[in-house]
Amino acid sequence: MAAKAAAEGRLPPWIRVKVHTGGARQDVSDLVRDMSLNTVCQSAKCPNLAECWHKRSATFMILGNRCTRACTFCAIASFKPEPVDPEEAIRVAESAATMGLNYVVLTSVDRDDLADKGAAHFVATIEAIRSRIPHAKVEILTPDFKGRLPLIDQVVAARPLVFNHNLETCERLTKPIRSGGRYDRSLAVLAHAKDVAGPGMATKSGIMVGLGETDDEVLQCLRDLRSANVDILTIGQYLPPSKQHWPLERYVTPEQFDDWADQAKAMGFAGVASAPLVRSSYRAEELAEAALAQL
């Protein structure tokens, strides 16, 4: 049924998104607009936007909304980026405070045009959040910084609670799907972040399924991530943003996601979220707390 649904362009019955309107969702939408901010929820067309915004949760996307890469799975536009906005960090911090957040998730577009690939702006935003909300915990979802270890050191030194960098897919599909990305480099970024962080910071990564990978390749991704000492894992269903993006090959059943979760836990991941609608930052605080309690 899952393969037939994919071929016919239909959603299987287990992929259903609750609709939330008004109230807290509208408050978050208005705040993001009024503060001239970007969220990955909107830019990446996340299926969980309504649920998360209804709960007054959002993932702030810094460094603009134009990416220097053109990954074939991603909805974020690829154009020449605008200059870095030095006031953005303050606006993110103020918005997080207005929303009453104790746990703030930051991500960014790739900024290969910048000498430091955006590392200093990550640090500035983390520091602005801590200045405005001293008790806040911060999770970051970063690009690969072209694998430059001093830039990773710089970001880790800002003491995020969770350092997330997504592997996205198996090694065989990385080149056609991740523009400018490298499988081995992403693993090296994660391993280095863990090495230099010391206790108190978890590392995290995620993959999508339904891109054409095999079940064996999924398990190899999991083994490779554990070999890089990644603590937290997310696995979710790929949903093409449009017909112009990488084509969907299959819908994976909830039972298969559960099986991967069991195998990941057996491999030693401290936190695992594996389900069709799981995304990198979905219920991030709950997952981080559960994982860090085991580290």
NORTAZI-V695243 format. One record per residue. N is the residue number from 1. SS is DSSP state (~ for helix, > for strand, _ for the rest). OMEGA is omega in whole degrees, -180 to 180 (* if undefined). Layout:
n=[N N]
ss=[SS SS]
omega=[OMEGA OMEGA]
//
This chain:
n=[1 2 3 4 5 6 7 8 9 10 11 12 13 14 15 16 17 18 19 20 21 22 23 24 25 26 27 28 29 30 31 32 33 34 35 36 37 38 39 40 41 42 43 44 45 46 47 48 49 50 51 52 53 54 55 56 57 58 59 60 61 62 63 64 65 66 67 68 69 70 71 72 73 74 75 76 77 78 79 80 81 82 83 84 85 86 87 88 89 90 91 92 93 94 95 96 97 98 99 100 101 102 103 104 105 106 107 108 109 110 111 112 113 114 115 116 117 118 119 120 121 122 123 124 125 126 127 128 129 130 131 132 133 134 135 136 137 138 139 140 141 142 143 144 145 146 147 148 149 150 151 152 153 154 155 156 157 158 159 160 161 162 163 164 165 166 167 168 169 170 171 172 173 174 175 176 177 178 179 180 181 182 183 184 185 186 187 188 189 190 191 192 193 194 195 196 197 198 199 200 201 202 203 204 205 206 207 208 209 210 211 212 213 214 215 216 217 218 219 220 221 222 223 224 225 226 227 228 229 230 231 232 233 234 235 236 237 238 239 240 241 242 243 244 245 246 247 248 249 250 251 252 253 254 255 256 257 258 259 260 261 262 263 264 265 266 267 268 269 270 271 272 273 274 275 276 277 278 279 280 281 282 283 284 285 286 287 288 289 290 291 292 293 294 295]
ss=[_ ~ ~ ~ ~ ~ ~ ~ _ _ _ _ _ _ _ _ _ _ _ _ _ _ ~ ~ ~ ~ ~ ~ ~ ~ ~ ~ ~ ~ _ _ _ > > ~ ~ ~ ~ _ _ _ _ _ ~ ~ ~ ~ ~ ~ _ _ _ _ > > > > _ _ _ _ _ _ _ _ _ _ _ _ _ _ _ _ _ _ _ _ _ _ _ _ _ ~ ~ ~ ~ ~ ~ ~ ~ ~ ~ ~ _ _ _ _ > > > > > > _ _ _ _ _ _ _ _ _ _ ~ ~ ~ ~ ~ ~ ~ ~ ~ ~ ~ ~ ~ ~ _ _ _ _ > > > > > _ _ _ ~ ~ ~ _ ~ ~ ~ ~ ~ ~ ~ ~ _ _ _ _ _ > > > _ _ _ > _ _ ~ ~ ~ ~ ~ ~ ~ _ _ _ _ _ ~ ~ ~ ~ ~ ~ ~ ~ ~ ~ ~ ~ ~ ~ ~ _ _ _ _ > > > > > > > > _ _ _ _ _ ~ ~ ~ ~ ~ ~ ~ ~ ~ ~ ~ ~ ~ _ _ _ _ > > > > > > _ _ _ _ _ _ _ _ _ _ _ _ _ _ _ _ ~ ~ ~ ~ ~ ~ ~ ~ ~ ~ ~ ~ ~ ~ _ _ _ > > > > _ _ _ _ _ _ _ _ _ ~ ~ ~ ~ ~ ~ ~ ~ ~ _ _ _]
omega=[-178 180 179 179 179 -179 -178 179 179 173 175 -174 -179 176 179 -177 177 180 175 178 176 174 -176 179 180 178 180 179 180 -179 179 179 -175 -179 179 -179 174 172 176 178 -180 -172 -180 178 -177 180 -178 -175 -175 -179 -177 -179 175 179 180 177 179 175 -178 178 -176 178 175 -180 175 -174 178 176 -177 -180 -171 177 -163 -179 -176 -175 178 178 173 -175 174 177 178 179 -176 180 -175 -178 180 -179 176 -179 -180 179 179 178 179 179 -179 -176 170 -179 -174 179 179 169 179 166 170 177 179 179 -178 -178 -179 177 178 -176 -178 -180 172 -179 -179 -179 176 -179 178 178 -179 178 -178 -179 -172 -177 -173 172 -174 171 179 174 -168 165 -177 -180 -178 178 -177 -172 178 178 176 177 -178 -179 180 180 176 173 169 178 -180 175 -176 171 -172 173 174 -175 -177 -176 -177 -176 -175 -175 -179 -174 -176 -180 178 -179 176 -178 -178 -180 178 177 180 177 -179 -180 -179 178 180 -178 -174 -174 -173 -178 176 175 178 172 -170 175 -178 174 173 175 -175 -178 -177 177 173 177 178 179 175 -179 177 174 -179 179 -179 179 177 177 176 178 175 -176 -172 -176 170 176 -179 180 172 175 -176 179 -179 178 180 -179 -180 -175 176 179 -178 166 -179 -176 176 180 178 176 179 180 177 178 179 -179 178 178 178 177 178 175 -178 178 -179 169 -175 -179 -175 -175 175 173 -171 -173 -178 -178 -173 -177 180 -178 -180 -179 -180 -179 -177 177 -179 -176 *]
//
